[in-house]
Amino acid sequence: MTRTVPILFSLIIVFTTSLAQKKTNSDLPQKIKEFDQYVEAARNSWSVPGLAVAVVKDNQVLFKKGYGVRELGTMDKVDTQTLFACASTTKAMTAVCMGMLVDEGKVKWDDPVIKHLPDFHVYDSYVTRDLRIRDLFIHNTGVGNADFLWTMLDISSDEILEKMELVKPSYPLRGGYIYQNIFYLAAGKVIENISGKSWDQFIKERIFTPLGMNRTFPLLKDINDVNQTKPHYFFNESIHVIENTSADVIGPAGSVWSCADDMATWMMCMLDSGKYAGGRLLKASTWTEMFKPQTIISQ
């Protein structure tokens, strides 16, 4: 069995349920009621303190709701404006940012990375020379996982990229799948070098503002809002509230925070080939290229 990874690598989950496959409008209220009950039952079964759900189809939000609380032990309820860490869903947004620069003719998917990021080197000099922009997004470079560089060490984004030269490969270039956060950081630096704007400024101006995603923030440090969730940890058969751990240093790979309302807007845009009320984020051809299978994964 094989799977493939598209350039637009995302962890957005679209529920394939009868709710989204309605035959008539008349049975929709009952389907929504059943789905609502299903979500709450699942939340209780998995002991999840709180969550928010949005279901979209045909450029419409069919259902949205918050469940539970933002922090265990409080009465602070989750709603569809509550901020959650989007984690690796950020990757899809970073890929779209690069796609915009492709549309503008400022970069090509198959440009060498060192053309736009000349100081970026990996362990193998051949890979450094042949690494392409699309490779930064599809987890096929063969470079080993090095997340300890940002989860365990207190170093800057630039230092993280510098240390990738020390990380030995696990596979030849394009010879195997290894999930790789740090190459998304490199992609963010390419976006910065080409556009002259920081990744967080670019994504805010080019995606969040046009789509009206006013409750979406590129970095944790940008947030000053009480309506946000606390992380929780299951330990010794009980759930504990813990402090947020910032992913800002690896921003393009996973630092965005958003709410169900805004993510519904984002999902509708992506499902409609990058279109939104005010125009397009991407050319149709670029959107199509980003959704093509890229990396074969054997299982």
Backbone as numpy.savetxt, mean C-alpha at the origin, in Angstrom:
# Nx Ny Nz CAx CAy CAz Cx Cy Cz
1.56 -25.14 -9.01 0.71 -23.95 -9.01 1.59 -22.70 -9.01
1.20 -21.70 -9.78 1.96 -20.46 -9.81 1.04 -19.28 -9.54
1.63 -18.22 -9.01 0.93 -16.95 -8.84 1.78 -15.88 -9.48
1.18 -14.73 -9.72 1.93 -13.62 -10.30 1.72 -12.37 -9.50
2.71 -11.49 -9.56 2.67 -10.21 -8.86 2.64 -9.09 -9.89
1.63 -8.21 -9.86 1.63 -7.06 -10.77 2.48 -5.94 -10.21
2.77 -4.94 -11.05 3.50 -3.77 -10.56 2.72 -3.09 -9.46
1.39 -3.00 -9.64 0.56 -2.34 -8.64 0.36 -3.32 -7.49
1.38 -3.48 -6.68 1.35 -4.45 -5.60 0.60 -3.86 -4.41
-0.48 -4.51 -4.03 -1.35 -3.93 -3.02 -1.94 -5.01 -2.15
-2.24 -4.66 -0.92 -2.89 -5.58 -0.02 -4.35 -5.19 0.24
-4.92 -4.34 -0.61 -6.34 -4.04 -0.50 -7.11 -5.33 -0.76
-8.06 -5.64 0.13 -8.85 -6.85 -0.02 -10.24 -6.48 -0.52
-10.66 -7.08 -1.62 -12.01 -6.91 -2.12 -12.77 -8.19 -1.82
-13.81 -8.09 -0.99 -14.58 -9.26 -0.63 -15.42 -9.71 -1.82
-15.27 -10.98 -2.21 -16.10 -11.55 -3.26 -17.28 -12.23 -2.60
-18.33 -11.46 -2.41 -19.50 -11.98 -1.72 -20.73 -11.72 -2.56
-21.82 -12.31 -2.15 -23.07 -12.08 -2.86 -23.49 -10.62 -2.78
-22.99 -9.91 -1.80 -23.29 -8.48 -1.70 -22.84 -7.75 -2.95
-21.65 -8.06 -3.44 -21.11 -7.38 -4.61 -21.58 -8.01 -5.92
-22.35 -9.10 -5.82 -22.83 -9.78 -7.01 -24.35 -9.76 -7.06
-24.94 -8.69 -6.60 -26.39 -8.60 -6.49 -27.04 -8.77 -7.86
-28.16 -9.47 -7.88 -28.89 -9.66 -9.12 -29.92 -8.55 -9.33
-30.52 -8.10 -8.26 -31.51 -7.04 -8.35 -31.28 -6.07 -7.21
-31.79 -4.86 -7.39 -31.70 -3.87 -6.32 -32.56 -4.26 -5.14
-33.62 -5.03 -5.39 -34.57 -5.33 -4.32 -33.97 -6.21 -3.23
-33.01 -7.07 -3.59 -32.45 -7.95 -2.55 -31.20 -7.36 -1.89
-30.79 -6.15 -2.31 -29.58 -5.55 -1.75 -29.68 -5.30 -0.25
-30.78 -4.73 0.27 -30.85 -4.49 1.72 -30.64 -5.77 2.54
-31.20 -6.89 2.08 -31.02 -8.13 2.81 -29.57 -8.62 2.73
-28.96 -8.47 1.55 -27.56 -8.85 1.40 -26.66 -8.01 2.30
-26.95 -6.72 2.38 -26.17 -5.84 3.24 -26.32 -6.25 4.70
-27.54 -6.57 5.09 -27.78 -7.00 6.47 -26.99 -8.26 6.80
-27.00 -9.21 5.87 -26.27 -10.47 6.09 -24.76 -10.23 6.15
-24.28 -9.36 5.27 -22.85 -9.06 5.27 -22.44 -8.35 6.55
-23.25 -7.42 6.99 -23.00 -6.71 8.24 -22.88 -7.69 9.41
-23.79 -8.62 9.47 -23.77 -9.63 10.54 -22.54 -10.53 10.42
-22.17 -10.85 9.20 -21.00 -11.69 8.96 -19.73 -11.01 9.46
-19.57 -9.72 9.15 -18.38 -8.98 9.57 -18.29 -8.92 11.08
-19.40 -8.61 11.74 -19.39 -8.51 13.20 -19.10 -9.87 13.84
-19.65 -10.93 13.27 -19.37 -12.27 13.79 -17.90 -12.62 13.62
-17.33 -12.27 12.48 -15.91 -12.54 12.24 -15.04 -11.74 13.20
-15.41 -10.48 13.43 -14.65 -9.64 14.37 -14.63 -10.27 15.75
-15.77 -10.72 16.21 -15.85 -11.34 17.53 -15.10 -12.66 17.58
-15.20 -13.44 16.51 -14.53 -14.74 16.46 -13.02 -14.59 16.53
-12.50 -13.55 15.90 -11.06 -13.31 15.86 -10.59 -12.36 16.96
-11.50 -11.94 17.81 -11.18 -11.04 18.93 -10.49 -9.76 18.45
-11.00 -9.20 17.37 -10.47 -7.95 16.82 -11.12 -6.77 17.53
-10.34 -5.88 18.15 -10.94 -4.75 18.88 -11.79 -3.85 18.00
-11.32 -3.55 16.79 -12.07 -2.66 15.92 -11.62 -2.75 14.48
-12.53 -2.46 13.57 -12.20 -2.45 12.15 -13.21 -1.58 11.42
-12.89 -1.26 10.18 -13.81 -0.52 9.31 -13.82 -1.18 7.95
-14.99 -1.22 7.34 -15.18 -1.91 6.07 -15.85 -0.98 5.07
-15.42 -1.05 3.83 -16.13 -0.39 2.73 -16.20 -1.37 1.57
-17.35 -1.46 0.94 -17.55 -2.31 -0.22 -17.97 -1.42 -1.39
-17.24 -1.53 -2.49 -17.56 -0.70 -3.66 -17.82 -1.59 -4.87
-18.67 -1.09 -5.76 -18.95 -1.78 -7.02 -19.53 -0.77 -7.99
-19.03 -0.81 -9.22 -19.55 0.07 -10.27 -19.53 1.54 -9.85
-18.40 1.95 -9.27 -18.21 3.34 -8.86 -19.22 3.82 -7.82
-19.68 2.90 -7.02 -20.58 3.24 -5.93 -20.11 2.55 -4.66
-20.32 3.22 -3.54 -20.07 2.59 -2.24 -21.36 1.90 -1.83
-21.35 0.57 -1.84 -22.55 -0.18 -1.48 -22.74 -0.26 0.03
-21.62 -0.24 0.74 -21.71 -0.43 2.19 -20.46 0.10 2.84
-20.62 0.77 3.97 -19.47 1.18 4.77 -19.90 1.27 6.22
-18.99 0.85 7.10 -19.34 0.84 8.52 -18.09 0.62 9.37
-18.10 1.20 10.55 -17.07 0.92 11.54 -17.60 -0.05 12.58
-16.70 -0.87 13.11 -17.07 -1.88 14.11 -16.12 -1.79 15.29
-16.64 -2.03 16.48 -15.79 -2.10 17.66 -15.24 -0.76 18.07
-14.08 -0.82 18.75 -13.48 0.39 19.33 -12.07 0.61 18.80
-11.63 1.86 18.93 -10.29 2.23 18.46 -9.21 1.69 19.39
-9.56 1.56 20.65 -8.59 1.08 21.65 -9.32 0.23 22.67
-8.82 -0.97 22.88 -9.43 -1.89 23.84 -9.47 -1.25 25.22
-10.61 -1.39 25.90 -10.75 -0.81 27.23 -11.35 0.57 27.24
-11.65 1.11 26.04 -12.28 2.42 25.93 -13.64 2.27 25.25
-14.38 3.37 25.22 -15.66 3.41 24.53 -15.55 4.18 23.21
-14.33 4.41 22.74 -14.10 5.19 21.53 -14.38 4.33 20.30
-15.53 4.53 19.70 -15.98 3.66 18.62 -15.26 3.97 17.29
-15.06 2.92 16.52 -14.54 3.06 15.16 -15.68 3.50 14.24
-15.39 4.48 13.38 -16.33 4.86 12.33 -15.58 4.88 11.00
-16.23 5.31 9.95 -15.59 5.25 8.62 -14.61 6.39 8.39
-14.45 7.26 9.40 -13.44 8.31 9.35 -12.24 7.98 10.24
-12.30 6.87 10.95 -11.21 6.48 11.85 -9.97 6.11 11.04
-8.83 6.62 11.48 -7.57 6.37 10.78 -6.96 5.03 11.18
-6.56 4.28 10.19 -5.84 3.02 10.36 -4.52 3.11 9.58
-3.53 2.39 10.05 -2.29 2.26 9.27 -2.57 1.41 8.04
-2.27 1.94 6.88 -2.51 1.20 5.63 -1.41 0.19 5.34
-0.27 0.35 6.00 0.85 -0.58 5.84 1.18 -0.75 4.35
1.25 -2.00 3.89 1.74 -2.24 2.53 0.77 -1.85 1.43
-0.45 -1.45 1.79 -1.34 -0.86 0.79 -0.71 0.39 0.20
0.19 1.01 0.96 0.95 2.17 0.49 1.68 1.87 -0.82
2.13 0.64 -0.98 2.93 0.28 -2.15 2.19 0.55 -3.46
0.89 0.28 -3.48 0.12 0.55 -4.70 0.13 2.03 -5.03
0.07 2.86 -4.01 0.06 4.30 -4.22 1.42 4.78 -4.75
2.49 4.22 -4.22 3.82 4.57 -4.71 3.99 4.15 -6.16
3.45 2.99 -6.51 3.51 2.54 -7.91 2.77 3.51 -8.83
1.63 4.01 -8.37 0.88 4.98 -9.18 1.67 6.27 -9.34
2.34 6.70 -8.29 3.20 7.90 -8.40 4.23 7.73 -9.50
4.87 6.56 -9.54 5.85 6.31 -10.59 5.17 6.28 -11.96
3.98 5.68 -12.02 3.24 5.63 -13.27 2.94 7.02 -13.82
2.68 7.97 -12.94 2.44 9.35 -13.37 3.68 9.93 -14.06
4.85 9.63 -13.51 6.09 10.12 -14.11 6.38 9.41 -15.43
5.96 8.15 -15.53 6.05 7.44 -16.81 5.17 8.15 -17.84
3.95 8.49 -17.43 3.04 9.20 -18.34 3.63 10.52 -18.83
4.40 11.16 -17.99 4.99 12.46 -18.33 6.28 12.32 -19.14
6.69 11.08 -19.39 7.90 10.85 -20.18 9.19 11.10 -19.43
9.11 11.18 -18.10 10.30 11.48 -17.31 11.06 10.23 -16.87
10.43 9.09 -17.02 11.06 7.82 -16.65 10.35 6.72 -17.44
11.05 5.60 -17.64 10.44 4.43 -18.27 10.54 3.26 -17.30
9.59 2.35 -17.39 9.60 1.20 -16.48 10.90 0.40 -16.60
11.50 0.39 -17.78 12.71 -0.41 -17.98 13.98 0.42 -18.00
13.91 1.65 -17.50 15.13 2.42 -17.27 15.98 1.74 -16.20
17.31 1.77 -16.33 18.15 1.32 -15.21 17.92 2.21 -13.99
17.85 1.61 -12.83 17.64 2.39 -11.61 18.76 3.40 -11.42
20.00 3.02 -11.74 21.13 3.93 -11.50 21.09 5.16 -12.40
20.27 5.13 -13.44 20.10 6.33 -14.26 19.45 7.44 -13.44
18.56 7.07 -12.54 17.82 8.05 -11.75 18.25 8.07 -10.28
18.97 7.04 -9.88 19.44 6.94 -8.50 20.88 6.43 -8.53
21.82 7.25 -8.99 23.18 6.78 -9.29 23.96 6.27 -8.09
23.59 6.66 -6.89 24.32 6.22 -5.71 23.78 4.92 -5.11
22.75 4.34 -5.72 22.15 3.13 -5.16 22.88 1.90 -5.70
23.43 1.11 -4.79 24.17 -0.09 -5.16 23.69 -1.27 -4.33
23.66 -2.44 -4.96 23.39 -3.68 -4.24 24.65 -4.54 -4.24
24.58 -5.68 -3.60 25.76 -6.52 -3.36 26.47 -6.90 -4.66
25.71 -7.30 -5.66 26.27 -7.74 -6.94 26.32 -6.56 -7.90
27.50 -6.23 -8.40 27.64 -5.07 -9.29 26.86 -5.25 -10.59
26.73 -6.50 -11.04 25.93 -6.75 -12.25 24.47 -6.37 -12.01
23.95 -6.77 -10.85 22.56 -6.45 -10.53 22.39 -4.94 -10.41
23.35 -4.27 -9.81 23.30 -2.81 -9.72 23.15 -2.19 -11.10
23.90 -2.69 -12.06 23.86 -2.13 -13.42 22.56 -2.46 -14.14
22.03 -3.67 -13.90 20.90 -4.14 -14.70 19.55 -3.96 -14.02
19.53 -3.56 -12.78 18.28 -3.37 -12.05 17.44 -2.29 -12.73
16.19 -2.62 -13.02 15.29 -1.71 -13.73 14.25 -1.12 -12.79
13.64 -0.03 -13.23 12.63 0.63 -12.41 11.51 -0.33 -12.04
11.03 -1.13 -13.00 9.93 -2.05 -12.68 10.35 -3.08 -11.64
11.63 -3.44 -11.61 12.11 -4.42 -10.63 11.92 -3.93 -9.20
11.92 -2.63 -8.99 11.76 -2.09 -7.64 10.39 -2.42 -7.06
9.43 -2.77 -7.93 8.04 -2.94 -7.49 7.58 -4.39 -7.40
8.30 -5.34 -8.00 7.70 -6.66 -8.20 8.42 -7.79 -7.48
9.28 -7.47 -6.53 9.81 -8.46 -5.58 10.55 -9.61 -6.26
11.28 -9.32 -7.32 11.96 -10.39 -8.05 13.46 -10.15 -8.23
14.02 -9.25 -7.44 15.44 -8.90 -7.63 16.38 -9.96 -7.10
15.87 -10.86 -6.27 16.72 -11.87 -5.66 17.46 -11.39 -4.43
17.38 -10.09 -4.14 18.06 -9.54 -2.96 17.31 -9.96 -1.70
18.05 -10.46 -0.72 17.44 -10.98 0.48 16.69 -9.94 1.29
15.75 -10.42 2.09 14.98 -9.54 2.96 15.91 -8.85 3.95
15.77 -7.55 4.07 16.64 -6.78 4.97 15.84 -5.82 5.83
14.64 -6.24 6.23 13.78 -5.35 7.01 14.36 -4.99 8.37
15.33 -5.76 8.83 15.97 -5.42 10.10 16.63 -4.04 10.03
16.95 -3.59 8.83 17.61 -2.29 8.69 16.72 -1.14 9.16
15.40 -1.34 9.06 14.51 -0.26 9.51 13.68 -0.65 10.73
13.54 -1.94 11.00 12.78 -2.34 12.18 13.66 -2.44 13.43
14.94 -2.70 13.24 15.84 -2.93 14.38 16.86 -1.81 14.59
17.17 -1.08 13.52 18.20 -0.05 13.61 17.57 1.34 13.52
18.13 2.26 14.25 17.67 3.65 14.22 18.55 4.44 13.26
18.28 4.27 11.96 19.07 4.94 10.93 18.13 5.61 9.94
18.68 6.52 9.14 17.87 7.29 8.20 17.55 6.48 6.94
16.63 7.01 6.15 16.28 6.37 4.87 17.50 6.24 3.97
18.30 7.29 3.90 19.50 7.25 3.05 20.48 6.18 3.53
20.62 6.04 4.84 21.53 5.02 5.38 21.01 3.62 5.09
19.70 3.44 5.14 19.12 2.14 4.80 19.49 1.75 3.37
19.33 2.69 2.45 19.66 2.40 1.05 21.15 2.14 0.87
21.98 2.87 1.58 23.43 2.65 1.49 23.81 1.24 1.93
23.14 0.73 2.95 23.50 -0.58 3.50 22.98 -1.74 2.66
22.15 -1.48 1.67 21.69 -2.56 0.80 22.83 -3.17 0.00
23.92 -2.46 -0.13 25.10 -2.99 -0.82 25.72 -4.16 -0.05
25.37 -4.29 1.23 25.93 -5.35 2.07 25.03 -6.58 2.14
23.83 -6.49 1.60 22.86 -7.59 1.70 23.08 -8.59 0.57
23.44 -9.80 0.93 23.74 -10.82 -0.08 22.45 -11.30 -0.75
22.54 -11.62 -2.04 21.35 -12.11 -2.75 20.99 -13.53 -2.33
19.71 -13.84 -2.41 19.23 -15.20 -2.17 18.95 -15.93 -3.48
18.69 -15.17 -4.53 18.45 -15.71 -5.86 19.15 -14.81 -6.88
19.35 -15.32 -8.10 19.81 -14.44 -9.18 18.75 -13.38 -9.48
19.16 -12.31 -10.12 18.22 -11.28 -10.53 17.08 -11.89 -11.35
15.86 -11.59 -10.95 14.63 -12.09 -11.58 14.56 -13.62 -11.55
15.23 -14.22 -10.59 15.25 -15.67 -10.49 14.43 -16.23 -9.35
13.75 -15.39 -8.60 12.95 -15.87 -7.49 12.24 -14.73 -6.79
11.24 -15.09 -6.02 10.41 -14.09 -5.34 10.86 -13.92 -3.89
11.19 -12.69 -3.52 11.45 -12.34 -2.12 10.78 -10.99 -1.86
9.85 -10.98 -0.92 9.16 -9.73 -0.59 10.19 -8.71 -0.12
10.13 -7.53 -0.72 11.19 -6.56 -0.49 10.61 -5.16 -0.27
10.63 -4.70 0.97 10.15 -3.36 1.30 11.12 -2.27 0.85
12.40 -2.52 1.00 13.38 -1.44 0.85 13.49 -0.95 -0.59
13.18 -1.80 -1.55 13.22 -1.33 -2.93 12.09 -0.33 -3.21
11.02 -0.40 -2.44 9.98 0.64 -2.55 10.50 1.97 -2.02
11.33 1.91 -1.00 12.00 3.14 -0.53 12.87 3.70 -1.65
13.58 2.83 -2.35 14.39 3.28 -3.49 13.51 3.90 -4.57
12.35 3.30 -4.81 11.42 3.87 -5.78 10.98 5.27 -5.36
10.74 5.44 -4.06 10.38 6.76 -3.56 11.48 7.78 -3.79
12.72 7.35 -3.65 13.86 8.26 -3.90 13.96 8.61 -5.39
13.64 7.65 -6.25 13.62 7.94 -7.69 12.56 9.00 -7.98
11.38 8.83 -7.40 10.30 9.81 -7.57 10.76 11.18 -7.10
11.44 11.21 -5.98 11.95 12.47 -5.43 12.98 13.11 -6.37
13.91 12.32 -6.88 14.95 12.85 -7.76 14.38 13.39 -9.07
13.39 12.69 -9.60 12.82 13.10 -10.89 11.91 14.32 -10.73
11.08 14.30 -9.70 10.05 15.35 -9.54 10.56 16.59 -8.82
11.63 16.43 -8.04 12.11 17.54 -7.23 11.29 17.74 -5.97
10.39 16.79 -5.68 9.56 16.86 -4.47 9.75 15.58 -3.66
9.64 15.70 -2.36 9.73 14.51 -1.52 8.57 13.58 -1.85
8.77 12.29 -1.59 7.72 11.31 -1.87 6.42 11.69 -1.19
6.47 12.08 0.08 5.24 12.38 0.81 4.54 13.62 0.25
5.30 14.60 -0.21 4.69 15.77 -0.82 4.07 15.41 -2.17
4.78 14.61 -2.94 4.30 14.20 -4.27 2.99 13.43 -4.16
2.95 12.44 -3.27 1.76 11.60 -3.17 0.56 12.39 -2.65
0.83 13.35 -1.80 -0.25 14.19 -1.28 -0.82 15.08 -2.39
0.06 15.70 -3.15 -0.37 16.63 -4.20 -0.98 15.92 -5.41
-0.45 14.74 -5.74 -0.84 14.10 -7.00 -1.91 13.02 -6.85
-2.10 12.51 -5.62 -3.12 11.48 -5.42 -4.17 11.93 -4.40
-3.75 12.21 -3.19 -4.71 12.47 -2.12 -5.56 13.72 -2.38
-4.92 14.81 -2.79 -5.67 16.05 -3.03 -6.64 15.94 -4.21
-6.21 15.46 -5.38 -7.16 15.33 -6.49 -8.35 14.42 -6.18
-8.11 13.36 -5.42 -9.18 12.42 -5.11 -10.02 12.87 -3.92
-9.63 13.96 -3.28 -10.37 14.43 -2.11 -10.19 13.53 -0.90
-9.04 12.87 -0.83 -8.76 11.98 0.30 -8.18 12.81 1.46
-9.06 13.58 2.06 -8.63 14.55 3.08 -8.30 13.92 4.42
-8.64 12.64 4.58 -8.34 11.93 5.82 -7.22 10.92 5.59
-6.35 11.19 4.64 -5.25 10.28 4.32 -3.94 11.02 4.47
-3.00 10.39 5.18 -1.74 11.04 5.54 -0.57 10.16 5.11
0.44 10.75 4.46 1.59 9.94 4.01 2.42 9.40 5.17
2.51 10.16 6.25 3.42 9.81 7.35 2.69 9.89 8.69
3.08 9.02 9.60 2.49 9.04 10.94 2.74 10.37 11.64
3.89 10.97 11.41 4.23 12.22 12.09 3.32 13.37 11.65
2.61 13.20 10.52 1.70 14.24 10.03 0.38 14.27 10.79
0.09 13.22 11.55 -1.25 13.06 12.13 -1.34 13.70 13.51
-2.35 14.53 13.66 -2.68 15.11 14.96 -4.19 15.00 15.11
-4.66 13.79 15.34 -6.09 13.50 15.30 -6.39 12.37 16.28
-7.38 12.57 17.13 -7.68 11.54 18.13 -8.42 10.36 17.52
-9.06 10.57 16.37 -9.84 9.49 15.75 -8.92 8.58 14.94
-8.04 7.90 15.65 -7.14 6.93 15.03 -7.03 5.71 15.93
-6.73 4.59 15.32 -6.65 3.35 16.07 -5.31 3.22 16.79
-5.34 2.42 17.85 -4.12 2.01 18.54 -3.79 0.58 18.10
-2.52 0.25 17.95 -2.18 -1.14 17.65 -2.37 -2.03 18.87
-2.67 -3.28 18.61 -2.87 -4.26 19.68 -2.03 -5.50 19.40
-1.68 -6.21 20.47 -0.79 -7.37 20.35 -1.35 -8.51 21.18
-1.44 -9.69 20.56 -1.94 -10.88 21.27 -0.78 -11.59 21.93
-0.82 -11.68 23.25 0.29 -12.27 24.01 -0.26 -12.91 25.27
0.22 -14.13 25.57 -0.23 -14.85 26.77 -1.75 -14.94 26.85
-2.34 -15.30 25.71 -3.78 -15.53 25.63 -4.63 -14.30 25.89
-4.04 -13.11 25.75 -4.84 -11.89 25.92 -4.32 -10.81 24.97
-5.16 -9.82 24.75 -4.84 -8.73 23.82 -4.37 -7.52 24.60
-3.25 -6.96 24.18 -2.66 -5.81 24.87 -2.57 -4.63 23.91
-2.82 -3.43 24.42 -2.64 -2.21 23.65 -1.15 -1.85 23.67
-0.59 -1.53 22.51 0.81 -1.15 22.43 0.92 0.19 21.71
2.08 0.79 21.77 2.30 2.07 21.12 2.56 1.89 19.62
2.21 2.91 18.86 2.49 2.88 17.43 3.99 2.83 17.17
4.37 2.03 16.20 5.74 2.02 15.71 5.74 2.66 14.33
6.41 3.75 14.18 6.38 4.50 12.93 7.09 3.75 11.80
6.47 3.77 10.63 7.10 3.25 9.41 7.53 4.39 8.50
7.62 5.60 9.05 7.93 6.77 8.22 9.27 6.65 7.51
10.24 5.99 8.14 11.57 5.90 7.54 11.56 5.06 6.26
10.56 4.21 6.14 10.41 3.37 4.95 9.15 3.77 4.19
8.81 5.06 4.29 7.54 5.61 3.84 6.92 5.02 2.59
7.57 5.02 1.44 6.95 4.54 0.20 6.53 3.07 0.24
7.04 2.33 1.20 6.68 0.91 1.33 5.50 0.67 2.25
5.19 1.65 3.15 4.13 1.30 4.08 3.76 2.29 5.15
3.89 3.59 4.92 3.66 4.54 6.02 2.32 5.27 5.97
1.54 5.09 4.91 0.29 5.85 4.77 -0.75 5.42 5.81
-1.48 6.41 6.32 -2.64 6.19 7.20 -3.87 6.73 6.49
-4.99 6.02 6.61 -6.21 6.47 5.96 -7.43 5.90 6.68
-8.59 6.21 6.14 -9.85 5.76 6.71 -10.66 5.02 5.64
-11.72 4.35 6.06 -12.53 3.57 5.12 -13.14 4.44 4.04
-13.59 5.64 4.39 -14.18 6.53 3.39 -13.18 6.84 2.27
-11.98 7.22 2.66 -10.97 7.58 1.65 -10.49 6.36 0.87
-10.37 5.23 1.53 -9.90 4.04 0.82 -10.94 3.54 -0.17
-12.22 3.79 0.11 -13.26 3.47 -0.86 -13.08 4.31 -2.12
-12.76 5.59 -1.94 -12.50 6.48 -3.07 -11.31 5.98 -3.89
-10.24 5.62 -3.19 -9.03 5.10 -3.84 -9.33 3.82 -4.61
-10.10 2.92 -3.99 -10.39 1.65 -4.63 -11.22 1.85 -5.90
-12.21 2.75 -5.84 -13.03 3.00 -7.03 -12.19 3.56 -8.17
-11.25 4.43 -7.85 -10.35 4.98 -8.86 -9.52 3.88 -9.50
-8.96 3.00 -8.70 -8.12 1.94 -9.24 -8.92 0.92 -10.04
-10.13 0.61 -9.59 -10.96 -0.35 -10.32 -11.48 0.22 -11.63
-11.46 1.54 -11.75 -11.94 2.20 -12.97 -10.77 2.74 -13.78
-9.69 2.00 -13.83 -8.50 2.28 -14.65 -7.88 3.65 -14.37
-7.98 4.09 -13.11 -7.33 5.35 -12.73 -8.19 6.58 -12.92
-9.46 6.40 -13.29 -10.35 7.54 -13.49 -10.91 8.04 -12.16
-11.20 9.31 -12.11 -11.94 9.90 -10.99 -12.74 11.06 -11.52
-13.53 11.70 -10.68 -14.47 12.73 -11.13 -13.79 13.86 -11.88
-12.57 14.20 -11.50 -11.88 15.32 -12.13 -10.99 14.95 -13.29
-10.93 13.67 -13.64 -10.07 13.28 -14.75 -9.47 11.91 -14.56
-8.14 11.81 -14.74 -7.41 10.55 -14.61 -6.15 10.74 -13.80
-5.83 9.76 -12.98 -4.52 9.75 -12.34 -3.48 9.23 -13.32
-3.88 8.26 -14.14 -2.97 7.59 -15.06 -3.60 7.45 -16.43
-2.76 7.38 -17.45 -3.24 6.99 -18.77 -3.73 5.54 -18.70
-4.71 5.23 -19.54 -5.26 3.87 -19.55 -4.18 2.84 -19.85
-3.26 3.16 -20.75 -2.20 2.22 -21.12 -1.25 1.96 -19.95
-0.98 2.99 -19.17 -0.10 2.82 -18.00 -0.79 1.98 -16.95
-2.06 2.25 -16.71 -2.83 1.45 -15.75 -2.82 -0.02 -16.16
-3.02 -0.28 -17.46 -3.03 -1.66 -17.95 -1.68 -2.32 -17.73
-0.60 -1.61 -18.01 0.74 -2.15 -17.80 0.98 -2.49 -16.34
0.47 -1.66 -15.45 0.69 -1.87 -14.02 -0.07 -3.07 -13.47
-1.13 -3.47 -14.16 -1.90 -4.62 -13.69 -1.53 -5.91 -14.41
-0.58 -5.86 -15.32 -0.13 -7.08 -15.99 0.66 -7.95 -15.02
0.55 -9.28 -15.14 1.40 -10.16 -14.34 2.88 -9.88 -14.63
3.69 -9.89 -13.60 5.11 -9.54 -13.74 6.04 -10.63 -13.20
5.71 -11.17 -12.05 6.60 -12.13 -11.39 5.87 -13.44 -11.16
6.42 -14.53 -11.66 5.82 -15.84 -11.46 6.30 -16.41 -10.13
5.35 -16.87 -9.33 5.66 -17.43 -8.02 5.25 -18.89 -8.01
6.19 -19.79 -7.82 5.89 -21.22 -7.77 5.50 -21.62 -6.36
4.57 -22.55 -6.27 4.15 -23.05 -4.97 4.06 -24.57 -5.00
